Amino acid sequence: MAEAAFRAGNFDEVRRLCDQVLGIDPRSVSALALKGIALVRQDRPSEALELLRTANSLAPQAFEVWLWLGISQRLTGDPAGSVKSLARAGQLVPQNGAVWQQMGVSYLDARNPVKAVESLRRAAQLGRDDAENNHQLAIAFQLLGDGQQVLHHLRRATSLDPERFESWVTRGNACLEQALRDEAVECFGSAHALEPASARGHIQLARKLREQGDLDGARAALQASIELEPDSPDAHELASNLLQQLGRFDEAGASLDRAISLAPERGRLWFSRTVCRRATEEDRENMAQMEAMLKRPGVSIDDQRNLHYGLAKWYADLKEDRDAMKHYEAANKVMRQMQGRDKFDRKVHTREIDLKISTFTPEFFEADTTPSSDSDRPILIVGMIRSGTTLVEQILSCHPLVAAGGELGFWLERSRGGIGPMIDRSGKALSNMKETAQEYLQLLEGLGDGQPRTTDKMPHNYLYLGNVHMAFPRAKFVFCRRNPIDNCFSIYTTPYRAPLDFAHDKGKIAFCYREHLRLMDHWKAVLPEDVLLEVSYEELVANPEEGTRRLIEFCGLPWDEACLSPHANSRAVKTPSLWQVRQPVYTTSVEKWRRFEPWLGEFLSL
């Protein structure tokens, strides 16, 4: 009767009947296990543990008991114990896909994404290639920093189960991390369509509208969400993020305080508070609370990252550089841990740069006499990350004839092999050059409000300038160059949504900086002088008007005084330096590295 009640989903009845059995025979393994499983299904795993452990001691060869004991241990915060129990279940019945799926989730909780992938892939091979398994694989690859695999599994998850709200949301966020804005909009729209009247559905609508540039609509959707669920920390957090992007930091701080009061355990909320403004002595209490949170048992790796970056930022604000550097080092250690495995290969990177230099020669460009497009719309702002690309885009997008495109992943997404889109390894132009150019032009045209020029400030586009010049000979390239130690130190101390393959190790950062300069020196030698402009960050902030006039003239634009006030630009900004770009042009970041000289290591070789 208890088993029949279980199949019917009546778990209260299961427990009542199992209690009757146990009253007759307290050592009934079936009743102990069935009652324990029913408790797990009712989200009461702590109560299930004792029952399942007793059943396990009475029947150590019972596969199902080991399986549900492992699930209960994971749900009660013991992923290591869970893995051991599930491994025993896997020994007893190695062909059961559910065991390996549960083990994969437990490895995720234990922050071992490599083992998680192994287990989840085995589960898929054993018939568990379902939406849940693909969703968990996506999370594992997210921790490993493999964006392509993340999207592959999330796309499969939403294909297998289009009604799965969480997978649409996670896929949308993953698309944003890879600058796939259109796909992200579709994902958030699909999530909202599943729950158009719910509070969390309105949050996804807000995300969709924000990405489409409808900031008023996004705020209205958030307000609707908050009216439905006033105590939703997610809604208040998103409201804060939106207000920060608009430069309204006082209002953002109020929304963030509300979110923290509702979810004080979320490390990312505390981090967001640190980037809203500079720290003062009044923040000592908050800093002490953040330090205490880091010492909690079982603090998640994501919370560790956010708390370390936040504390580092505030200690630096207070000029307590030793403590700031301690937390920067800890944050990067966490990021390397999240990355899971070292995917960056110096030899491969050098070969890629060598291949571009040997392919895109003056003779190569002379032989290519048929441009794919004669449009002068694109203005690409390139360089190392943290080199001043956001400031340059802020200046240019103040001009009434220029729309800001932000960081577009177009050329990265279409890169193939070591050279890039439209060119094969032999240096031969591919047949889809004009089609690719037209796709890019349509993307840029859709980002503005009728302006004839559009910026693309993806820093990594420096890898593809040869390709872009072939497609758009009239496009302009602005190369942002910054003091190498300041640039590399900024890369190391800046938090990113996901681990970057080189950005969390000083030696790799210094190596990449040198290789990037080597390629940029090549582009300066082979591209026409009127196509590529080098902008020194230090010179631009020291003499903003002279640098701005030079920039505007290079782009072939008439002078406009608004370009001298980039901090007043009302567009929404998406950059790690949300607060900084809203300040008048300042020089305090110039030679900032000298404060941290004792801890810079390989950076000093630059």
NUTI-524201 format. One record per residue (C-alpha): residue number from 1; residue in one letter; chain; z, x, y. Coordinates in Angstrom, 3 decimals, m for minus. Layout:
# NUTI-524201
NUM;a;A;Z;X;Y .
...
END
This chain:
# NUTI-524201
1;m;A;0.000;0.000;0.000 .
2;a;A;0.777;2.864;2.394 .
3;e;A;m2.582;4.472;1.643 .
4;a;A;m4.326;1.166;2.313 .
5;a;A;m2.481;0.834;5.619 .
6;f;A;m3.537;4.387;6.518 .
7;r;A;m7.198;3.583;5.862 .
8;a;A;m6.793;0.549;8.119 .
9;g;A;m5.280;2.701;10.887 .
10;n;A;m1.921;0.906;10.850 .
11;f;A;0.282;3.979;11.091 .
12;d;A;3.528;2.126;11.836 .
13;e;A;3.071;0.282;8.559 .
14;v;A;2.286;3.580;6.813 .
15;r;A;5.619;5.011;7.924 .
16;r;A;7.543;1.866;6.951 .
17;l;A;6.091;1.848;3.457 .
18;c;A;6.531;5.619;3.007 .
19;d;A;10.191;5.233;3.973 .
20;q;A;10.530;2.659;1.181 .
21;v;A;8.987;5.118;m1.302 .
22;l;A;11.249;7.929;m0.113 .
23;g;A;14.240;5.626;m0.487 .
24;i;A;13.344;5.417;m4.168 .
25;d;A;12.217;9.055;m4.581 .
26;p;A;13.101;11.463;m1.717 .
27;r;A;10.955;14.145;m3.395 .
28;s;A;7.736;12.117;m3.367 .
29;v;A;5.177;14.619;m2.069 .
30;s;A;2.632;11.864;m1.456 .
31;a;A;5.016;9.851;0.716 .
32;l;A;6.272;12.896;2.637 .
33;a;A;2.724;14.047;3.337 .
34;l;A;1.339;10.618;4.198 .
35;k;A;4.184;9.850;6.607 .
36;g;A;3.762;13.297;8.210 .
37;i;A;0.014;12.793;8.638 .
38;a;A;0.625;9.343;10.148 .
39;l;A;3.003;10.887;12.677 .
40;v;A;0.375;13.483;13.620 .
41;r;A;m2.175;10.706;14.105 .
42;q;A;0.329;9.016;16.423 .
43;d;A;0.630;12.197;18.541 .
44;r;A;4.099;12.977;17.176 .
45;p;A;3.472;16.349;15.478 .
46;s;A;7.013;17.681;16.068 .
47;e;A;8.432;14.892;13.884 .
48;a;A;5.772;15.565;11.256 .
49;l;A;6.580;19.247;10.816 .
50;e;A;9.783;18.854;8.781 .
51;l;A;8.189;16.296;6.467 .
52;l;A;5.107;18.444;5.851 .
53;r;A;7.189;21.584;5.298 .
54;t;A;9.308;19.743;2.733 .
55;a;A;6.153;18.493;0.994 .
56;n;A;4.762;22.035;1.091 .
57;s;A;7.869;23.465;m0.576 .
58;l;A;7.626;20.845;m3.339 .
59;a;A;3.859;21.232;m3.870 .
60;p;A;2.681;24.680;m2.669 .
61;q;A;m0.798;24.105;m4.138 .
62;a;A;m1.444;20.856;m2.254 .
63;f;A;m4.492;21.468;m0.060 .
64;e;A;m4.002;18.465;2.228 .
65;v;A;m0.412;19.398;2.982 .
66;w;A;m1.438;22.905;4.087 .
67;l;A;m4.232;21.425;6.212 .
68;w;A;m2.019;18.979;8.095 .
69;l;A;0.826;21.455;8.352 .
70;g;A;m1.603;23.819;10.108 .
71;i;A;m2.738;21.049;12.445 .
72;s;A;0.879;20.149;13.275 .
73;q;A;1.775;23.766;13.964 .
74;r;A;m1.122;24.093;16.395 .
75;l;A;m0.195;20.877;18.185 .
76;t;A;3.387;22.076;18.578 .
77;g;A;2.384;25.396;20.143 .
78;d;A;2.341;27.699;17.119 .
79;p;A;m1.304;28.785;16.761 .
80;a;A;m0.410;31.910;14.766 .
81;g;A;1.514;29.850;12.175 .
82;s;A;m1.308;27.329;12.193 .
83;v;A;m3.899;29.973;11.309 .
84;k;A;m1.780;31.153;8.372 .
85;s;A;m1.374;27.627;6.990 .
86;l;A;m5.056;26.808;7.444 .
87;a;A;m6.062;30.088;5.823 .
88;r;A;m4.036;29.060;2.768 .
89;a;A;m5.798;25.689;2.758 .
90;g;A;m9.111;27.545;2.969 .
91;q;A;m8.186;29.629;m0.058 .
92;l;A;m7.440;26.476;m2.046 .
93;v;A;m10.632;24.633;m1.014 .
94;p;A;m12.988;27.144;0.629 .
95;q;A;m15.882;24.695;0.955 .
96;n;A;m14.011;22.201;3.135 .
97;g;A;m15.537;22.310;6.628 .
98;a;A;m12.587;20.536;8.261 .
99;v;A;m10.293;23.474;7.449 .
100;w;A;m12.554;25.963;9.179 .
101;q;A;m13.051;23.698;12.171 .
102;q;A;m9.299;23.331;12.619 .
103;m;A;m8.861;27.079;12.147 .
104;g;A;m11.429;27.691;14.877 .
105;v;A;m9.471;25.494;17.287 .
106;s;A;m6.240;27.319;16.360 .
107;y;A;m7.903;30.672;17.020 .
108;l;A;m8.938;29.320;20.421 .
109;d;A;m5.332;28.388;21.154 .
110;a;A;m4.359;31.907;20.078 .
111;r;A;m6.984;33.257;22.522 .
112;n;A;m9.011;34.930;19.795 .
113;p;A;m12.523;33.677;20.586 .
114;v;A;m14.281;36.078;18.203 .
115;k;A;m12.403;34.671;15.190 .
116;a;A;m12.846;31.175;16.598 .
117;v;A;m16.628;31.572;16.593 .
118;e;A;m16.579;32.874;13.006 .
119;s;A;m14.502;29.909;11.819 .
120;l;A;m16.416;27.251;13.737 .
121;r;A;m19.775;28.579;12.586 .
122;r;A;m18.547;28.476;9.004 .
123;a;A;m17.444;24.885;9.573 .
124;a;A;m20.960;24.056;10.799 .
125;q;A;m22.473;25.614;7.692 .
126;l;A;m20.174;23.416;5.587 .
127;g;A;m21.351;20.170;7.142 .
128;r;A;m19.277;20.014;10.343 .
129;d;A;m22.108;20.639;12.800 .
130;d;A;m20.903;17.730;14.900 .
131;a;A;m20.271;17.224;18.613 .
132;e;A;m16.633;18.322;18.341 .
133;n;A;m17.508;21.572;16.571 .
134;n;A;m20.228;22.398;19.103 .
135;h;A;m17.867;21.599;21.988 .
136;q;A;m15.266;24.003;20.581 .
137;l;A;m17.923;26.674;20.017 .
138;a;A;m18.892;26.314;23.670 .
139;i;A;m15.281;26.914;24.711 .
140;a;A;m15.126;30.006;22.500 .
141;f;A;m18.310;31.451;23.961 .
142;q;A;m17.008;30.656;27.446 .
143;l;A;m14.062;32.941;26.738 .
144;l;A;m16.531;35.565;25.519 .
145;g;A;m18.576;35.255;28.700 .
146;d;A;m21.767;34.265;26.848 .
147;g;A;m23.215;31.618;29.155 .
148;q;A;m26.375;31.046;27.113 .
149;q;A;m24.410;30.172;23.980 .
150;v;A;m22.052;27.978;26.026 .
151;l;A;m24.936;25.876;27.264 .
152;h;A;m26.671;25.831;23.879 .
153;h;A;m23.642;24.300;22.162 .
154;l;A;m22.798;21.901;24.981 .
155;r;A;m26.369;20.646;25.057 .
156;r;A;m26.144;20.129;21.295 .
157;a;A;m22.764;18.389;21.633 .
158;t;A;m24.081;15.889;24.182 .
159;s;A;m27.217;15.381;22.077 .
160;l;A;m25.197;14.639;18.930 .
161;d;A;m22.773;12.367;20.787 .
162;p;A;m24.095;11.117;24.165 .
163;e;A;m20.923;9.047;24.571 .
164;r;A;m18.671;12.116;24.692 .
165;f;A;m17.356;12.180;28.270 .
166;e;A;m15.611;15.566;28.039 .
167;s;A;m18.735;17.363;26.805 .
168;w;A;m20.821;16.091;29.724 .
169;v;A;m18.159;17.306;32.172 .
170;t;A;m17.803;20.714;30.510 .
171;r;A;m21.574;21.088;30.353 .
172;g;A;m21.853;20.238;34.037 .
173;n;A;m19.281;22.882;34.947 .
174;a;A;m21.056;25.437;32.748 .
175;c;A;m24.345;24.664;34.493 .
176;l;A;m22.741;25.311;37.875 .
177;e;A;m21.508;28.698;36.679 .
178;q;A;m25.111;29.599;35.841 .
179;a;A;m26.553;28.107;39.056 .
180;l;A;m28.321;25.295;37.142 .
181;r;A;m27.603;22.795;39.865 .
182;d;A;m30.072;20.081;38.823 .
183;e;A;m28.813;20.020;35.255 .
184;a;A;m25.213;19.959;36.498 .
185;v;A;m26.020;16.916;38.629 .
186;e;A;m27.487;15.161;35.574 .
187;c;A;m24.399;15.978;33.499 .
188;f;A;m21.903;14.719;36.071 .
189;g;A;m24.074;11.617;36.488 .
190;s;A;m24.027;11.005;32.715 .
191;a;A;m20.238;11.354;32.633 .
192;h;A;m19.888;8.896;35.515 .
193;a;A;m22.262;6.432;33.804 .
194;l;A;m19.972;6.374;30.754 .
195;e;A;m16.975;5.362;32.885 .
196;p;A;m18.328;4.087;36.219 .
197;a;A;m15.158;2.200;37.129 .
198;s;A;m12.505;4.684;35.983 .
199;a;A;m10.675;7.219;38.123 .
200;r;A;m12.054;10.173;36.200 .
201;g;A;m15.517;8.623;36.321 .
202;h;A;m15.330;8.559;40.128 .
203;i;A;m14.328;12.244;40.069 .
204;q;A;m17.545;13.089;38.224 .
205;l;A;m19.520;11.013;40.719 .
206;a;A;m17.910;13.068;43.489 .
207;r;A;m18.981;16.277;41.752 .
208;k;A;m22.512;14.980;41.387 .
209;l;A;m22.745;13.987;45.053 .
210;r;A;m21.244;17.276;46.205 .
211;e;A;m23.929;19.229;44.360 .
212;q;A;m26.589;16.987;45.903 .
213;g;A;m25.253;17.784;49.362 .
214;d;A;m23.855;14.299;50.006 .
215;l;A;m20.414;15.424;51.110 .
216;d;A;m19.498;12.088;52.717 .
217;g;A;m20.398;10.296;49.498 .
218;a;A;m18.385;12.791;47.482 .
219;r;A;m15.313;12.224;49.618 .
220;a;A;m15.722;8.448;49.318 .
221;a;A;m15.916;8.721;45.527 .
222;l;A;m12.788;10.867;45.516 .
223;q;A;m10.972;8.348;47.669 .
224;a;A;m11.941;5.614;45.200 .
225;s;A;m10.555;7.760;42.377 .
226;i;A;m7.282;8.338;44.214 .
227;e;A;m6.914;4.617;44.964 .
228;l;A;m7.284;3.883;41.238 .
229;e;A;m4.990;6.710;40.183 .
230;p;A;m2.932;8.035;43.123 .
231;d;A;m1.154;10.581;40.941 .
232;s;A;m4.267;12.289;39.583 .
233;p;A;m3.935;16.036;40.202 .
234;d;A;m7.636;16.472;39.361 .
235;a;A;m8.702;14.230;42.241 .
236;h;A;m6.432;15.926;44.774 .
237;e;A;m7.544;19.361;43.549 .
238;l;A;m11.220;18.478;43.943 .
239;a;A;m10.522;17.010;47.378 .
240;s;A;m8.919;20.303;48.367 .
241;n;A;m11.891;22.303;47.070 .
242;l;A;m14.319;20.100;48.981 .
243;l;A;m12.339;20.428;52.206 .
244;q;A;m12.172;24.214;51.786 .
245;q;A;m15.941;24.347;51.432 .
246;l;A;m16.183;22.446;54.709 .
247;g;A;m13.772;24.888;56.379 .
248;r;A;m11.050;22.242;56.912 .
249;f;A;m8.238;24.368;55.560 .
250;d;A;m5.263;22.457;56.968 .
251;e;A;m6.397;19.240;55.280 .
252;a;A;m7.278;21.193;52.152 .
253;g;A;m3.780;22.616;52.057 .
254;a;A;m2.235;19.141;52.212 .
255;s;A;m4.384;17.941;49.284 .
256;l;A;m3.524;21.068;47.357 .
257;d;A;0.209;20.617;47.955 .
258;r;A;m0.110;17.105;46.558 .
259;a;A;m1.942;18.415;43.477 .
260;i;A;0.721;21.091;42.913 .
261;s;A;3.513;18.517;43.182 .
262;l;A;1.778;16.527;40.426 .
263;a;A;0.868;19.472;38.172 .
264;p;A;3.072;22.452;39.109 .
265;e;A;2.250;24.206;35.826 .
266;r;A;m1.441;24.734;36.717 .
267;g;A;m2.005;28.334;37.717 .
268;r;A;m5.350;27.645;39.381 .
269;l;A;m3.674;25.351;41.921 .
270;w;A;m1.327;28.132;42.971 .
271;f;A;m4.272;30.494;43.242 .
272;s;A;m6.143;28.005;45.446 .
273;r;A;m3.140;27.906;47.756 .
274;t;A;m3.349;31.682;48.249 .
275;v;A;m7.001;31.597;49.317 .
276;c;A;m6.520;28.817;51.870 .
277;r;A;m4.833;31.169;54.317 .
278;r;A;m3.070;34.473;54.789 .
279;a;A;0.447;34.867;53.425 .
280;t;A;3.504;34.972;55.687 .
281;e;A;7.136;35.760;55.028 .
282;e;A;7.665;32.041;54.457 .
283;d;A;5.610;32.332;51.260 .
284;r;A;8.135;34.589;49.530 .
285;e;A;9.632;31.611;47.705 .
286;n;A;6.203;30.538;46.439 .
287;m;A;5.484;34.095;45.299 .
288;a;A;8.771;34.239;43.420 .
289;q;A;7.879;30.983;41.685 .
290;m;A;4.479;32.388;40.700 .
291;e;A;6.101;35.554;39.344 .
292;a;A;8.488;33.389;37.309 .
293;m;A;5.567;31.381;35.912 .
294;l;A;3.995;34.577;34.597 .
295;k;A;7.150;35.253;32.581 .
296;r;A;7.132;31.877;30.858 .
297;p;A;6.665;32.030;27.093 .
298;g;A;3.212;30.887;26.064 .
299;v;A;1.629;31.012;29.541 .
300;s;A;m2.120;30.511;29.020 .
301;i;A;m4.582;33.301;29.667 .
302;d;A;m6.292;31.195;32.339 .
303;d;A;m2.990;30.694;34.159 .
304;q;A;m2.277;34.417;33.875 .
305;r;A;m5.593;35.205;35.532 .
306;n;A;m5.084;32.778;38.399 .
307;l;A;m1.480;33.767;39.038 .
308;h;A;m2.235;37.504;39.032 .
309;y;A;m5.184;37.114;41.430 .
310;g;A;m3.159;34.836;43.698 .
311;l;A;m0.158;37.161;43.842 .
312;a;A;m2.405;40.169;44.419 .
313;k;A;m4.049;38.435;47.353 .
314;w;A;m0.746;37.488;48.990 .
315;y;A;0.872;40.900;48.407 .
316;a;A;m2.202;42.455;50.035 .
317;d;A;m1.850;40.046;52.981 .
318;l;A;1.731;41.277;53.392 .
319;k;A;0.566;44.941;53.211 .
320;e;A;2.536;45.516;50.006 .
321;d;A;m0.350;47.354;48.433 .
322;r;A;1.377;48.804;45.364 .
323;d;A;2.410;45.340;44.172 .
324;a;A;m1.008;43.952;45.098 .
325;m;A;m2.742;46.610;43.001 .
326;k;A;m0.398;45.978;40.083 .
327;h;A;m1.542;42.365;39.975 .
328;y;A;m5.216;43.234;40.530 .
329;e;A;m5.026;45.562;37.521 .
330;a;A;m3.311;42.868;35.456 .
331;a;A;m5.872;40.251;36.491 .
332;n;A;m8.781;42.456;35.421 .
333;k;A;m7.054;43.228;32.137 .
334;v;A;m6.859;39.483;31.518 .
335;m;A;m10.532;39.086;32.431 .
336;r;A;m11.471;41.788;29.914 .
337;q;A;m9.356;39.982;27.342 .
338;m;A;m11.147;36.711;28.120 .
339;q;A;m14.466;38.492;27.742 .
340;g;A;m13.508;39.181;24.139 .
341;r;A;m16.017;41.934;23.477 .
342;d;A;m17.751;44.556;25.576 .
343;k;A;m21.295;43.326;26.097 .
344;f;A;m22.236;45.815;28.808 .
345;d;A;m24.384;48.721;27.573 .
346;r;A;m25.044;51.456;30.139 .
347;k;A;m28.054;52.791;28.256 .
348;v;A;m29.667;49.358;28.079 .
349;h;A;m29.048;48.790;31.792 .
350;t;A;m30.541;52.180;32.690 .
351;r;A;m33.614;51.481;30.538 .
352;e;A;m34.073;48.172;32.358 .
353;i;A;m34.026;49.910;35.745 .
354;d;A;m36.337;52.663;34.443 .
355;l;A;m38.804;50.063;33.182 .
356;k;A;m38.966;48.279;36.518 .
357;i;A;m39.488;51.552;38.388 .
358;s;A;m42.255;52.722;36.030 .
359;t;A;m43.983;49.311;36.088 .
360;f;A;m43.922;48.306;39.750 .
361;t;A;m45.772;51.260;41.243 .
362;p;A;m47.915;51.303;44.404 .
363;e;A;m50.988;51.263;42.141 .
364;f;A;m49.661;48.184;40.349 .
365;f;A;m49.296;46.254;43.609 .
366;e;A;m52.696;47.435;44.862 .
367;a;A;m54.339;46.143;41.702 .
368;d;A;m52.708;42.721;42.138 .
369;t;A;m54.822;41.237;44.919 .
370;t;A;m54.426;37.524;44.161 .
371;p;A;m51.100;36.131;45.375 .
372;s;A;m49.606;33.170;43.553 .
373;s;A;m48.562;31.562;46.847 .
374;d;A;m49.182;32.299;50.513 .
375;s;A;m45.970;30.513;51.546 .
376;d;A;m43.489;32.373;53.733 .
377;r;A;m40.663;29.924;52.947 .
378;p;A;m38.499;32.216;50.746 .
379;i;A;m35.929;34.500;52.332 .
380;l;A;m34.124;36.360;49.543 .
381;i;A;m30.780;37.966;50.386 .
382;v;A;m29.981;40.599;47.766 .
383;g;A;m27.703;43.521;46.996 .
384;m;A;m24.569;44.145;44.984 .
385;i;A;m22.164;41.227;44.792 .
386;r;A;m19.550;41.396;47.584 .
387;s;A;m21.922;43.297;49.878 .
388;g;A;m22.082;40.737;52.711 .
389;t;A;m24.760;38.372;51.394 .
390;t;A;m22.725;35.285;52.328 .
391;l;A;m22.305;36.459;55.919 .
392;v;A;m26.055;37.065;56.227 .
393;e;A;m26.836;33.611;54.837 .
394;q;A;m24.320;32.046;57.234 .
395;i;A;m26.064;33.744;60.152 .
396;l;A;m29.569;32.749;59.069 .
397;s;A;m28.664;29.169;58.156 .
398;c;A;m27.283;28.626;61.664 .
399;h;A;m30.928;28.718;62.738 .
400;p;A;m32.472;25.233;62.981 .
401;l;A;m35.551;26.379;61.039 .
402;v;A;m33.617;27.757;58.052 .
403;a;A;m31.978;25.896;55.159 .
404;a;A;m29.295;27.596;53.059 .
405;g;A;m30.099;27.588;49.355 .
406;g;A;m26.992;29.431;48.213 .
407;e;A;m27.040;31.423;44.977 .
408;l;A;m30.001;30.157;42.959 .
409;g;A;m30.368;31.209;39.337 .
410;f;A;m34.127;30.636;39.234 .
411;w;A;m35.332;34.206;38.707 .
412;l;A;m32.465;35.126;36.381 .
413;e;A;m33.130;32.093;34.194 .
414;r;A;m36.812;32.942;33.868 .
415;s;A;m36.374;36.642;33.237 .
416;r;A;m37.703;37.859;29.923 .
417;g;A;m37.305;41.311;28.440 .
418;g;A;m36.578;44.222;30.728 .
419;i;A;m38.980;43.476;33.577 .
420;g;A;m38.569;39.842;34.431 .
421;p;A;m40.496;36.604;34.845 .
422;m;A;m44.305;36.667;34.954 .
423;i;A;m44.655;40.288;33.735 .
424;d;A;m44.693;41.463;30.124 .
425;r;A;m43.455;44.859;28.953 .
426;s;A;m46.890;46.427;29.340 .
427;g;A;m46.895;45.489;33.013 .
428;k;A;m49.524;42.793;32.553 .
429;a;A;m49.233;39.685;34.679 .
430;l;A;m48.659;36.555;32.630 .
431;s;A;m50.764;33.416;32.965 .
432;n;A;m47.924;31.263;34.297 .
433;m;A;m47.470;33.187;37.562 .
434;k;A;m48.787;30.427;39.830 .
435;e;A;m46.890;27.745;37.926 .
436;t;A;m43.640;29.715;38.256 .
437;a;A;m44.227;30.266;41.975 .
438;q;A;m44.877;26.557;42.506 .
439;e;A;m41.665;25.631;40.656 .
440;y;A;m39.672;27.968;42.880 .
441;l;A;m41.301;26.634;46.014 .
442;q;A;m40.474;23.050;45.002 .
443;l;A;m36.866;24.082;44.391 .
444;l;A;m36.574;25.645;47.861 .
445;e;A;m38.258;22.695;49.572 .
446;g;A;m35.761;20.297;48.009 .
447;l;A;m32.726;22.176;49.308 .
448;g;A;m33.216;21.622;53.009 .
449;d;A;m33.789;18.805;55.457 .
450;g;A;m37.347;19.597;56.468 .
451;q;A;m36.757;23.198;57.567 .
452;p;A;m39.744;25.481;56.907 .
453;r;A;m37.659;28.411;55.589 .
454;t;A;m34.994;28.546;52.844 .
455;t;A;m32.601;31.316;51.824 .
456;d;A;m31.740;32.326;48.274 .
457;k;A;m28.687;34.554;48.323 .
458;m;A;m28.396;35.333;44.614 .
459;p;A;m27.393;39.030;44.846 .
460;h;A;m28.836;39.897;41.422 .
461;n;A;m32.336;38.978;42.597 .
462;y;A;m32.593;42.653;43.601 .
463;l;A;m33.704;43.119;39.978 .
464;y;A;m36.758;40.902;40.492 .
465;l;A;m38.125;41.821;43.907 .
466;g;A;m41.320;43.139;42.353 .
467;n;A;m41.926;39.820;40.637 .
468;v;A;m41.110;37.767;43.708 .
469;h;A;m43.376;39.909;45.898 .
470;m;A;m46.241;39.309;43.487 .
471;a;A;m45.611;35.569;43.635 .
472;f;A;m44.907;35.411;47.389 .
473;p;A;m46.345;38.395;49.307 .
474;r;A;m45.099;36.826;52.576 .
475;a;A;m41.533;36.301;51.380 .
476;k;A;m38.835;38.268;53.193 .
477;f;A;m36.160;40.342;51.427 .
478;v;A;m32.866;41.187;53.152 .
479;f;A;m31.022;43.997;51.366 .
480;c;A;m27.289;43.945;52.127 .
481;r;A;m25.701;47.363;51.826 .
482;r;A;m22.006;48.106;52.201 .
483;n;A;m19.772;51.166;52.028 .
484;p;A;m19.842;51.909;48.284 .
485;i;A;m16.079;52.163;47.765 .
486;d;A;m15.365;49.040;49.825 .
487;n;A;m18.102;47.208;47.917 .
488;c;A;m16.872;48.263;44.478 .
489;f;A;m13.218;47.669;45.327 .
490;s;A;m14.123;44.166;46.510 .
491;i;A;m15.941;43.493;43.222 .
492;y;A;m12.878;44.604;41.276 .
493;t;A;m10.421;42.525;43.283 .
494;t;A;m12.424;39.298;43.480 .
495;p;A;m11.821;36.461;40.988 .
496;y;A;m14.847;34.916;39.297 .
497;r;A;m15.240;31.654;37.403 .
498;a;A;m16.109;33.486;34.198 .
499;p;A;m15.792;37.150;33.179 .
500;l;A;m18.723;39.295;34.339 .
501;d;A;m19.993;41.960;31.999 .
502;f;A;m19.322;44.886;34.351 .
503;a;A;m17.016;43.631;37.110 .
504;h;A;m13.618;44.233;35.497 .
505;d;A;m13.818;47.969;34.788 .
506;k;A;m13.913;50.561;37.569 .
507;g;A;m16.198;52.970;35.737 .
508;k;A;m18.763;50.259;34.965 .
509;i;A;m18.705;48.975;38.530 .
510;a;A;m19.342;52.466;39.941 .
511;f;A;m22.148;53.003;37.410 .
512;c;A;m23.811;49.679;38.305 .
513;y;A;m23.545;50.439;42.009 .
514;r;A;m25.450;53.704;41.540 .
515;e;A;m28.122;52.057;39.379 .
516;h;A;m28.562;49.244;41.895 .
517;l;A;m29.091;51.800;44.684 .
518;r;A;m31.618;53.650;42.529 .
519;l;A;m33.691;50.495;42.123 .
520;m;A;m33.344;49.507;45.780 .
521;d;A;m34.555;52.966;46.832 .
522;h;A;m37.620;52.316;44.667 .
523;w;A;m38.276;48.896;46.245 .
524;k;A;m38.013;50.450;49.715 .
525;a;A;m40.616;53.024;48.704 .
526;v;A;m43.183;50.645;47.154 .
527;l;A;m42.848;47.380;49.105 .
528;p;A;m44.396;46.923;52.587 .
529;e;A;m42.053;47.737;55.472 .
530;d;A;m42.391;44.242;56.936 .
531;v;A;m41.160;42.676;53.675 .
532;l;A;m37.818;44.431;53.096 .
533;l;A;m35.035;44.882;55.656 .
534;e;A;m31.872;46.859;54.919 .
535;v;A;m28.778;45.484;56.656 .
536;s;A;m25.609;47.560;56.865 .
537;y;A;m22.516;45.379;56.609 .
538;e;A;m20.516;47.831;58.703 .
539;e;A;m23.123;47.895;61.483 .
540;l;A;m23.497;44.122;61.427 .
541;v;A;m19.785;43.432;61.935 .
542;a;A;m19.421;46.257;64.478 .
543;n;A;m22.263;44.952;66.652 .
544;p;A;m22.987;41.348;65.568 .
545;e;A;m25.484;40.485;68.309 .
546;e;A;m27.691;43.524;67.797 .
547;g;A;m27.672;43.100;64.023 .
548;t;A;m28.303;39.362;64.239 .
549;r;A;m31.232;39.725;66.649 .
550;r;A;m32.770;42.319;64.332 .
551;l;A;m32.328;39.973;61.359 .
552;i;A;m33.844;36.957;63.117 .
553;e;A;m36.780;38.991;64.396 .
554;f;A;m37.470;40.422;60.924 .
555;c;A;m37.670;36.882;59.483 .
556;g;A;m40.229;35.945;62.149 .
557;l;A;m37.995;33.328;63.736 .
558;p;A;m37.520;32.504;67.442 .
559;w;A;m34.145;33.529;68.811 .
560;d;A;m31.350;30.933;68.679 .
561;e;A;m27.863;31.517;70.127 .
562;a;A;m26.251;29.505;67.303 .
563;c;A;m26.839;32.457;64.994 .
564;l;A;m24.122;34.390;66.840 .
565;s;A;m21.453;31.954;65.584 .
566;p;A;m21.766;31.961;61.781 .
567;h;A;m18.107;30.903;61.421 .
568;a;A;m19.003;27.607;63.118 .
569;n;A;m21.683;26.808;60.539 .
570;s;A;m20.783;23.350;59.210 .
571;r;A;m22.576;23.652;55.866 .
572;a;A;m20.551;23.580;52.659 .
573;v;A;m19.969;27.109;51.375 .
574;k;A;m19.548;28.113;47.733 .
575;t;A;m18.295;31.672;47.587 .
576;p;A;m15.100;33.456;46.488 .
577;s;A;m14.486;34.150;50.203 .
578;l;A;m14.235;30.544;51.381 .
579;w;A;m11.578;31.313;53.983 .
580;q;A;m13.121;34.549;55.269 .
581;v;A;m16.573;33.094;56.039 .
582;r;A;m14.963;30.535;58.359 .
583;q;A;m13.454;33.258;60.549 .
584;p;A;m15.269;34.916;63.461 .
585;v;A;m17.033;38.116;62.382 .
586;y;A;m14.298;40.682;61.774 .
587;t;A;m14.073;44.386;60.904 .
588;t;A;m10.829;44.429;58.908 .
589;s;A;m12.709;44.754;55.606 .
590;v;A;m14.346;47.992;56.734 .
591;e;A;m12.750;50.954;54.926 .
592;k;A;m10.107;48.655;53.465 .
593;w;A;m10.241;50.866;50.377 .
594;r;A;m8.209;53.580;52.124 .
595;r;A;m5.054;51.455;51.793 .
596;f;A;m5.499;51.527;48.020 .
597;e;A;m6.745;55.100;47.609 .
598;p;A;m4.034;56.212;45.108 .
599;w;A;m5.211;53.587;42.595 .
600;l;A;m9.008;53.657;42.967 .
601;g;A;m9.851;55.993;40.069 .
602;e;A;m13.605;56.177;39.397 .
603;f;A;m14.441;54.526;42.732 .
604;l;A;m13.557;57.734;44.543 .
605;s;A;m16.553;59.444;42.922 .
606;l;A;m18.711;57.326;45.230 .
END
